[in-house]
Each structure stands twice: as structure tokens, then as C-alpha cells.
């Protein structure tokens, strides 16, 4: 099975997590969960959807 793609954390997600004080909780998650979270948000087709998902989850 090929390795899953790695998703770097976009600035807008980092900003939401920091603004809500959730960065420590995000960083406490296992790497595969952080990667899935970022991938789920960044795969949204519309920018508005990505922003909304980051605010709901973050």
C-alpha cells in the first residue's frame, strides 16, 4: 500500500487553531489524524467551504 500524501498545515488553519487556543490540542493528536484533518479541509472545492470547515473543526 503506498504511503498517504502528507498535507502541510495552511496558514488559515493555523490562525484559527491559535485564535481559539486549540493548537496544543491539535498538536497532541497523532500525526495521521492531523494529516487527515488538514486533508479533509483542503480538499474542499470552494474557499468558503474550507474556511467554514476550519472554523467548525477548529
C-alpha positions as YAML, in Angstrom:
chain: A
units: angstrom
residues:
- id: 1
  name: UNK
  ca: [0.00, 0.00, 0.00]
- id: 2
  name: UNK
  ca: [1.51, 3.36, -1.00]
- id: 3
  name: UNK
  ca: [2.02, 5.95, 1.74]
- id: 4
  name: UNK
  ca: [-0.70, 8.54, 2.15]
- id: 5
  name: UNK
  ca: [0.11, 12.06, 0.98]
- id: 6
  name: UNK
  ca: [1.31, 14.45, 3.67]
- id: 7
  name: UNK
  ca: [-0.61, 17.72, 3.98]
- id: 8
  name: UNK
  ca: [1.22, 20.76, 5.38]
- id: 9
  name: UNK
  ca: [-0.92, 22.93, 7.66]
- id: 10
  name: UNK
  ca: [-2.12, 26.02, 5.78]
- id: 11
  name: UNK
  ca: [-1.75, 29.40, 7.45]
- id: 12
  name: UNK
  ca: [-5.52, 29.97, 7.69]
- id: 13
  name: UNK
  ca: [-5.98, 26.73, 9.68]
- id: 14
  name: UNK
  ca: [-3.03, 27.56, 11.93]
- id: 15
  name: UNK
  ca: [-4.56, 31.01, 12.53]
- id: 16
  name: UNK
  ca: [-7.96, 29.53, 13.50]
- id: 17
  name: UNK
  ca: [-6.41, 26.98, 15.85]
- id: 18
  name: UNK
  ca: [-4.23, 29.62, 17.51]
- id: 19
  name: UNK
  ca: [-7.10, 32.13, 17.78]
- id: 20
  name: UNK
  ca: [-9.27, 29.54, 19.53]
- id: 21
  name: UNK
  ca: [-6.46, 28.27, 21.74]
- id: 22
  name: UNK
  ca: [-6.69, 24.82, 20.14]
- id: 23
  name: UNK
  ca: [-3.19, 24.43, 18.74]
- id: 24
  name: UNK
  ca: [-2.00, 22.37, 21.75]
- id: 25
  name: UNK
  ca: [-4.97, 20.00, 21.33]
- id: 26
  name: UNK
  ca: [-4.27, 19.73, 17.59]
- id: 27
  name: UNK
  ca: [-0.58, 19.01, 18.21]
- id: 28
  name: UNK
  ca: [-1.50, 16.35, 20.79]
- id: 29
  name: UNK
  ca: [-3.30, 14.31, 18.12]
- id: 30
  name: UNK
  ca: [-1.37, 11.55, 16.34]
- id: 31
  name: UNK
  ca: [0.28, 12.64, 13.07]
- id: 32
  name: UNK
  ca: [-2.13, 10.58, 10.93]
- id: 33
  name: UNK
  ca: [-5.14, 12.35, 12.50]
- id: 34
  name: UNK
  ca: [-3.62, 15.79, 11.98]
- id: 35
  name: UNK
  ca: [-2.88, 14.87, 8.37]
- id: 36
  name: UNK
  ca: [-6.44, 13.60, 7.81]
- id: 37
  name: UNK
  ca: [-7.88, 16.77, 9.35]
- id: 38
  name: UNK
  ca: [-5.83, 19.04, 7.08]
- id: 39
  name: UNK
  ca: [-6.54, 16.89, 4.02]
- id: 40
  name: UNK
  ca: [-10.28, 16.90, 4.72]
- id: 41
  name: UNK
  ca: [-10.37, 20.69, 4.88]
- id: 42
  name: UNK
  ca: [-8.05, 21.42, 1.96]
- id: 43
  name: UNK
  ca: [-9.89, 19.05, -0.39]
- id: 44
  name: UNK
  ca: [-12.97, 21.29, -0.29]
- id: 45
  name: UNK
  ca: [-13.54, 22.81, -3.71]
- id: 46
  name: UNK
  ca: [-14.58, 26.28, -2.57]
- id: 47
  name: UNK
  ca: [-12.52, 28.60, -0.41]
- id: 48
  name: UNK
  ca: [-15.64, 29.48, 1.59]
- id: 49
  name: UNK
  ca: [-16.13, 25.80, 2.41]
- id: 50
  name: UNK
  ca: [-12.50, 25.44, 3.53]
- id: 51
  name: UNK
  ca: [-12.86, 28.48, 5.79]
- id: 52
  name: UNK
  ca: [-16.13, 27.21, 7.25]
- id: 53
  name: UNK
  ca: [-14.70, 23.72, 7.90]
- id: 54
  name: UNK
  ca: [-11.65, 25.19, 9.64]
- id: 55
  name: UNK
  ca: [-13.89, 27.26, 11.92]
- id: 56
  name: UNK
  ca: [-16.25, 24.37, 12.71]
- id: 57
  name: UNK
  ca: [-13.47, 21.92, 13.46]
- id: 58
  name: UNK
  ca: [-11.03, 24.30, 14.99]
...
